[in-house]
Amino acid sequence: MVKNGRLLLVQFHDGSYMLPTANVEDGQSPEEAAQGALTGLVPGLPVQRQVAGDRVQMRRRQVFTHVVVTEALTAPEVRALTYRDPRADIQVLPTARALAVLPPRAQLRAVLGLQAASIGAVLHLNDGQISRIEHVRPRSALSYT
């Protein structure tokens, strides 16, 4: 997700859209995984924080999806990005248009992620249903030691 009312999506050559995805390896944060999904910027993708996480029980395993928000990206920064799957191109679309082209589950995650970003929270979901809301301190209030 990109601030300023726009969403960063990937578009496959068949015309379908999705939110960028990456595997979160053991010991890795969702923010670190996002760095692996979208490369090309030095010093890296300017991820602010996680805004939502959705746990879905599949037939044989649980799948966790994390939604992160980035700092606003300039047009040259977006052009420099490369998605981990070479069959897809990066697109930044106005929110309403992005939501219209996303599949329903991705639409829900994007909307809830935007809402969480606007209220300073992390939403914890179970199969698309909010199970817990965690409020986070604004970045300027964090102390680094």
Salt bridges, closest charged atoms under 4 A:
ASP54 OD2 - ARG109 NE 3.08
GLU71 OE2 - ARG139 NH1 3.25
ASP85 OD2 - ARG87 NH2 2.62
ASP127 OD1 - ARG105 NH1 2.87
GLU134 OE1 - HIS124 NE2 2.89
GLU134 OE1 - ARG132 NH1 3.73
